[in-house]
Amino acid sequence: MQRRTFLGAMSAAGMLAATGMARAQSGATRIVVGASPGGGTDTVARLMALELGRLLGGTFVVENKPGAGGNIAAQQVANAEPDGRTLLMCYTSHAINATLYPKLPFDPVKDFSPIACVASAPSILLARPGIKANNVRELIALAKAEPGTLNMALPGIGSSGHLASEVLKTRAGVDITLIPYKGTAPAMNDLLGGQVDLMFATAALAKAQMDNKTLKPLGVSSAQRMVSAPNVAPVADVLPGYDFSAWYGLLGPAGIKPELAQQISAAVEKTLAQEPIRRRLLDEGLIAQSSLPDAFGAFVKSEVERWGAVVKATGAKAT
């Protein structure tokens, strides 16, 4: 995606200051999250809410609306007034759902105003300790030897973890039962409790469990090894071409004035230019990545096309 320079963000400082008082006087801005508290999307939203409130001079609050793979939250934002008071912290599922669900009450592209990308993140495939596999090759062998006996938690229908799981099954030719959850936190809890066998998790969540040896890593979803998990081989080493990373970004309802979208985008850029914020994101297994509204809009549209091809190739379903 096209990136803005830090100097570009600084040149918008005047706009931020000019709008700050008006925003402070007109009430809180909601950042709606289509997932339960405690997951990656919620964490990013809360971090951004604090900084955007400080930079724009108002109050930003996070509102969790889990369910339907993020579609409940997305519909709420699509139906909101385009005054910049209701925003969506969207996730990769926003683009995936365009094809995964046969009929949506909104258009993932046309019914939203792009504001900014915030971060991207690969995942790590985790297994409970009792699974007799220590890497992806051994997992595939186990799944083929015992078809239908393994199951995998999905942090949410339509998430990148969902599609990463579907493609893993399809490419490897294995029978693994997929179990959807309404967020990362409840899925992780069941994995830790032994109710499920496998799960793709963000690097930060995975690293904590890897360090404590409560769960074991089998592979990373990115094509290259991750800096935070250098000893974990990519799934692509066994399934060439396998590459799935999630992204997070801010959208508003369609019709937001371009200058307002630019002002919020400039605040996002300025937030992500702060080294403590970038380190905090890295601690969560995320890579800061911002963009102009137009560039983010083009990116979302390209992601709808990209994931649409994956959904059709795998036969993934919303239920």
HELIX and SHEET records of a PDB file:
HELIX    1   1 PHE A    6  SER A   11  1                                   6    
HELIX    2   2 ALA A   13  GLN A   25  1                                  13    
HELIX    3   3 GLY A   40  LEU A   56  1                                  17    
HELIX    4   4 ALA A   68  GLY A   70  5                                   3    
HELIX    5   5 ASN A   71  ALA A   78  1                                   8    
HELIX    6   6 SER A   93  LEU A  100  1                                   8    
HELIX    7   7 VAL A  136  ALA A  145  1                                  10    
HELIX    8   8 SER A  160  ALA A  172  1                                  13    
HELIX    9   9 THR A  184  LEU A  192  1                                   9    
HELIX   10  10 ALA A  203  ASN A  212  1                                  10    
HELIX   11  11 VAL A  235  ASP A  237  5                                   3    
HELIX   12  12 PRO A  258  LEU A  272  1                                  15    
HELIX   13  13 GLU A  275  ASP A  283  1                                   9    
HELIX   14  14 PRO A  293  THR A  314  1                                  22    
SHEET    1   A 8 PHE A  60  ASN A  64  0                                        
SHEET    2   A 8 THR A  29  VAL A  33  1                                        
SHEET    3   A 8 THR A  86  TYR A  91  1                                        
SHEET    4   A 8 SER A 245  PRO A 253 -1                                        
SHEET    5   A 8 PHE A 112  ALA A 127 -1                                        
SHEET    6   A 8 LEU A 198  THR A 202 -1                                        
SHEET    7   A 8 ASN A 151  LEU A 154  1                                        
SHEET    8   A 8 THR A 177  PRO A 180  1                                        
SHEET    1   B 6 PHE A  60  ASN A  64  0                                        
SHEET    2   B 6 THR A  29  VAL A  33  1                                        
SHEET    3   B 6 THR A  86  TYR A  91  1                                        
SHEET    4   B 6 SER A 245  PRO A 253 -1                                        
SHEET    5   B 6 PHE A 112  ALA A 127 -1                                        
SHEET    6   B 6 LYS A 216  VAL A 220 -1                                        
SHEET    1   C 6 PHE A  60  ASN A  64  0                                        
SHEET    2   C 6 THR A  29  VAL A  33  1                                        
SHEET    3   C 6 THR A  86  TYR A  91  1                                        
SHEET    4   C 6 SER A 245  PRO A 253 -1                                        
SHEET    5   C 6 PHE A 112  ALA A 127 -1                                        
SHEET    6   C 6 ILE A 287  ALA A 288 -1                                        
END                                                                             
